[in-house]
């Protein structure tokens, strides 16, 4: 018995030629049939599909891109997948791209510009049709790679009005100013700012908090609690306990992310410190569970899914060579006032 064409290959990968041999047609007919071109006889389409299914044929996107001179991959670089906010953004971007026939190559940078540079070098080897990146904090070498590649790129989470830059995000600084002003309007005066990770967007929130307190004549450097460790509920609890030992006492804590604030609320309960009667607690990003805490957490709702969807839509236009009327899309955030303030 002769072996099947699929097993004659050293790599074991079933090719277009294997399907063509099994179906008794030419490779170009297989290609057209699997692309759904109407010019192919329905009888031949059925034979090709049956052969492809029997052999377990999976199209090679790299070979297809080489033949058509058009890639179907989009590289997406995000800092973390363990952080819920980037999961929401990624899901929305991927859904928009997938609906347009594109696949995503996901790279996790761990907030490390040098790691981002290496990931980008690897992903450019796959000749992506486009690139989605997070923010603007990257090495000069990475910027050169992007520019020299000629690949269309859209920046997410932050905005830039520099000509030639495409971005979708919101003002981290203005959102933090809004939250701080809310706390001031509630009568709080010793408002601490507690932050982790210390990426550029966290520092922009710190800047907004500081601007609002300086405008009120209440800024004090001793109210800044900055920790470079990854953000987590456990760290939020520890930071809260340290802050509450401060003298003079604080009457409100603005955490840069909801997981920190959630940990602080749990710590306040253990320490039997009433919130907000003794101290107000506020967060940022309106993560899952913030509306279920006791008390419910005041926070800033950020348009994460919308950022992913809008950025992917903008990138699709760039990849198609279509004009982008608004290269800098500034989205709205929303202050969500709950029981913790």
Secondary structure, DSSP 8 states (H G I E B T S, - for coil): ----GGGGSTT----HHHHHHHHTS-HHHHHHHHHT-TTS-HHHHHHHHHHHHHHT----HHHHHHHHT---EEEEEES-SSSHHHHHHHHHHHHHHHHTT-EEEEEE-TT-HHHHHHHHHHHHTT--SEEEEESS---HHHHHHHHHHT-EEEEEES---STT--EEE--HHHHHHHHHHHHHHTT--SEEEEEES--HHHHHHHHHHHHHHHHTT---GGGEEEE-S---HHHHHHHHHHHHT-SS--SEEEESSHHHHHHHHHHHHHTT--TTTT-EEE-SS--TTGGGSSS--BEEE--HHHHHHHHHHHHHHHHHT---S-SEEE---EEE--TT-
